[in-house]
């Protein structure tokens, strides 16, 4: 499972686009809570995972957010996008 999570992390860092926890978790076949636990401590490369309501990473300081987090208003909200682009 960690390999698949790493693939998703690498992808969203490459495309520099926020992604909801729900979309990522559904694409991986786990719960959002399980994904949060697997991601571990707050750090810039995982700050792309955001709340579907606020579009913000949850409980992150400005120093923990990726410097390009707001470069686009686009947010991946569909697991199908990840499944299609990553062949999950």
Buried (B, 14 or more C-beta within 10 A) or exposed (E): EEEBBEBBBEBBBEBEBBBBBBBBBBBBEBEBEBBBEBBEEBEBEBBBBBBEEEBBBEEBEEEBBBEEBEEEEEBBBBBEBBBEEBEB
